[in-house]
Amino acid sequence: MIEIRPGRDSDKDAILALIKQTFGAEQAERTGRRWQWQWHQDPRLEQPGYRGVVAVWQDQVIANLACIPAGLHIAGEPVEAHWCVDVLTNWGSVRRALREAKHSKADLKADLSRGIAAALLDHPTAGPIQLAKHIADPMKAICLRIGYEDLAHSGNYSRRLSFKQSLQASLGSIPGALVAMGADLPFAGIRRPKLQVESLDGPFDDRFDRLWARVKRDYSAITLRDAATLNWRYRAHPDTSYSALVIPDADEIRGYLLFSSYSHGPRLRAGIVDLLADPDDKRAIEDLLAAAMRTARKEGADRIGCFVTGTSIEGAVRRLGFRPRLKKSKQPQPLISRRLPVPDLYATNGDGDGG
């Protein structure tokens, strides 16, 4: 019989095996390397240890759903919510388990009438409010059938910073660099911030707690961004380095932005993973974005991307030349949510398992 139950740390090896089967050995190794950081050091966890839902058959984990605490605040007050990620299924084992149950007329111990993925998401461990992003089309279809909804004004955006790398790849190093001197002239005009923007090399301090306390009620719904969460997410990350930009304001900060650089094949790209300011402070938001663009271009990135939610950030990135980045199907990829009681949510690529 198939049992749906809360996952635990002792399921780690079985979960990593499912990840290897679905996404490959590299992703499984990465998840294993991040396990302690993800499931024992996250300050949003009520208690250390893996949080998720598993389907078990013959003492074997045959499906899994990870539930990362979101730290969601609605009208400034904390509510329970999770990022639902890594829905993984060993389809061969699931089919054998269902055939066995059908022939023996055994009690499945779970309602699988809407499928095993829906059964995982319906389990109480997954929480009353569920959030997800960057979901593949087949999984999204399942989610929409069980009550998930697209979040308006959310999705991936990107902006080109240089043609140099693509021209060098097609024309050769020296000719490509020469042609790029002309082709890149429009990008040299990325506007300078009017406010003072500084790099932050050390830990996130009390100023970030005070910024969070000031602005959290200005968003109808927003995920936790206090200093402890930022230090865990961006300073203690086991394998990714992040650059932080801040706008100082006397003894406070007016806003901050984080981005990282990464290799995309032979090319260098940049991704904005977090940004926080008063949603009505258009100057701070646009100056942080402009500073990130200029810094990334100076470091050699040919493109910069971000995941946005909400009209304030969407408007800012569009004004700075970002355009929607669509899937291969030419469709957008918005954030989806289930039982979110408000129509708006502020989240970034660094939320959940992104960034």
N, C-alpha and C positions, 0 to 999 in steps of 0.2 A: 504494500500500500504506500501511497505518496503522502508524506507529512509535510505541511508548511509550518515552519517554526522560526523563532528569532535566531539569527546567526550569532556566533561567538568566536573568540580568538582561536579556539581549537579547530575551527573550520578553515583556518588560514591555508593550509596546504591544498585542500580540495578547491578552495576559491581560486588560488593561484593556478591550479591545473585547468580550471575552466577558462580563466583569462588567457592562458597559453594556447588552449584549443581554439579560442575565438579570435584573439588579436595577435597571437604569436609570442615567441619566447622573450623578445625584447620588452614588450609591454608587461608581461608577467614578472620579469626581473625588476622592472621599474616599480611596479606596485609593491613587490616584496621589500624593496629598498626603502619605500616610503611608509611601510606599514606602521612602524612605531611612531613616526611623526604624525601620521594621519589619525591613528586610532588610540594613541596614548598621550599625546602632547597637546592636542587641540583643546584650547580653553573653553570651547563651547560644549564639550561633552559633559554630561551630568556625572559620569564616572568613566574612567579609562576602560578601553576595550572596544572591540569591533561592534558596530551597530549595523544591522541589516536583516534580511529575511532569506532563508534558504528552503529549498525543496529537497527532501531526503527520501530515498528509496533504497531499500536493502542496505541501510547504513552508509549509503553513498550520496554525497551532495550532487544533485543533478541540475540544479538551477539556483541562481543567486541574484539578490538585489541589494546593493549597498545604499545606506541611508545616512548621508552626511548632515549633521545639524546645521541649520541655516542661520541661527541667531536672528530670526526674523523679528522685526519690531513693527507694529501697526499703531499709528497715532502715538508713536514714541514708547509704546509698552511692549515688552517681550511676549511672544506667542510661540507655541510649538510648531515647528515646520522643518522639513528635511529636503535636501537635494537628493533626488532619487537617481542613482547612477549605476552603470555597469549591470544592466539586466542581462544575465548570461545563462544559457541553457545548453545542456548536453542533449541534443535532440534525439540521438540514438537511444539513450537511456530512458528519456521521457516516453518515447514511442513504445519501448519494451514494457515499461511500467504500466502504461495505459492498456496495452494489449493484455497483459497479465490480469489487470483488474477487471477488464471486460469479460475474459473467459472464466475467471474464478468468481465473478460477481462480488469481489471484495469491497469493503468499505475503504474509499480513498482517503478518508480523514480530512478532506479538503474539497471545497467547491471549485472544480476545474471546468465548469460549464462555459466560462468565457476565456479559457486558456490559462496556461501556467503563469505567464507574465502578469496577467490581470490578477491571478490569485496572490502573487507576491505583493503587488501594489495594494491589494485590498487588505492585507494583513495589518492589524493594529500597530505593529512596530514601525510601519512606514509612516505613521503619523497622520494627523487630521489635515494638514496642509502640505501639499507636495509640489515641488518645483523641479523643473528639468530644462536643460538647454543642449543644443548641438545633438539632437536626437535624430537617428536615422529614420528614413521614411517608413519602413515596416513597423518599427517600434512606435513611431508617432501615431500610426493608424490605430494600433491597439490602445494607446493612451486616449485618443479622441473618442473611441468607442466607450470608454469607461468614465468619461466625464472631464477629461482635461480640456483646457481651452487655450488658444493662442493669446499671448499678451500683446496688445496693440503697442505700436511704436517701439518694437524690440527687434534686434537682429544684428548681423555682422556688417561692419563697414570697413572700407580700406581706402588708402590714398597712396598713389605713387609718389616717391621722393626722388627717384633718379632712373635714367635709362642706361647708366654706365655699365652695370653688370650684364644686362641682356645684350647690349651692343658688343661688349667684349666677347661674350660667348659666341656671337654670330660672326663678328668681323676679325676677331683676334685681339689680343691685349692692347697693343699700342694703337692700331687704327680705331678700335672701339672707344678707347679713352679720348682720342682726338675728336671723333664724331660726337661723343657724349658732351664735350665742352659746349657745343652749340645746342644740342638737344636738351640739355639740362638747364639752360638759361631760365626758363619759366619757374623752375623749382628754387632757384637762388633767391626768389622774391618771397619765400615763405615769411610771413610778417613776424617782426620781432615783438615779444611781449611788451606791453606798456607798463605792467607791474613788475616789481622785482621778483624774479624766480630763482631759487637757489637749489643746489643739490643737497641731499641729506645722505650722509654716509653712515651714520651711526644708528642706534636703535630709535624706535618711535617712543616719544616721551609723553609727559603729562599734557602737553599742548594738543596732542591728538585726541586724548580723552575729552578735553574741554571742547574741541571742535565737534566731536561726535555728540556731546551733550547739547550743544547749541543748535545743531542742524537736524537731529533725528526726527523732531516733530514737524519739520518742514516738508517731510516726505510722508505720503499716506502709508507707504510700506517700504521698508529698507532693511537690508541685512547688516548685522553687527559689524562695526568698524572702529572699535576702541583700540587703545595702544596694545593691549595684550594679544588681541586677535591679529593685528597687523604684524607684530613682532614674530608671532608663531608662523603666520602665513608667508611672510616675505623675507624675514631675516633668518629663520630657523629652517627654511626649506632645505631638504637634504641634497638636491641636485640642480637647483636653478637659482641664478643670481638675478636680482632686480635692482633697477635704478629708481631712486625716489627724487621727486621734485616737489618743492614746497614754496608757497608764497608767504613770507614772514609778515607779521602785522604787530609791531611792538613786541610784547611778550607772548603773543598768540600766533596762530597761523590762520590764513584766510582760506587755504585749501591745499590739497596735495594730489599728486599723480604718481603712479608706478608703472614702469614698462620694462620689458625684457627684450633682449636680442636673441635670435635663434637662426640656425641654418635651415634654409629651404632648398635642398639640393646643393648646388654650388653657390647659391646666393644668400646674402644676409638679409633678414627681415626683422622687423620690430613689432611688438604687440603691446598695446596699452591694456593693463590688467586691472587697474583700480584708479578711481578718481573720486574725490569728495570735496564738495564746497556747498554753500547755500545754493539751492536750485535756482534762485532768482539772481545770483551773482554771475551774470553772463561774462563780465570782464575776467573774473578769476578763472572760470571754466575754460574760456577760449585761450587765455594766456598760458594756462597749464598745457593745453593741447598743442598750442603753437610751439612752446618750449620743447615739448617731447618730440615734435616733428623735426625741429631744427637740430636737436641733439642726436636723434637717430640718423638723420641724413649725414651729419658730420662724422658719425661713427661708421658710415658706409652702408647703411641699410637702403635698399632700393624701394621698399614699400613698408607702410605701417598700417596696422589693423586694430580694430577694437570691437567689442560687443557692447551695444548700447541698449538701454531701456529708458523710456520717458522722453517727453517732448523737449525738455531743456537740453539734455545731452544730444539728442538726435538733431535738434536745430543747430547746435554748436558745431558738430562734426560736419554737417552739410555746408555750413557757411565757410568752413575751412577746407572745403574741396573733397571731403570723403564721400564715397558713393557706396550704395548697398553692395555687399558681396553675396552673390547668389550661389546656390548649390548647382551641381551639374545639370539638374533638371530645370534650371533657370527660375527656381522658386526661392523665396526667402526662407530663413530658418529661425523663426522667432522663439523666444522663451515660451514654454507651456507650463500651465499650473492647474492644480486640482484643489478645489474648495478654498481658493484664495478669496477672502471676503471683500476685497477692495479691487477696483479695476486697474490700479497702478501699482508698480513695484520698481524700486531702484536696485539693480544688481549689475555687476560687471563681470568681465571674463574671469576674474580671479575667484569668483564665487563658485561653489560646488567643486568639481574636479578640474576646472579650467585653468588657463594661465600658465 
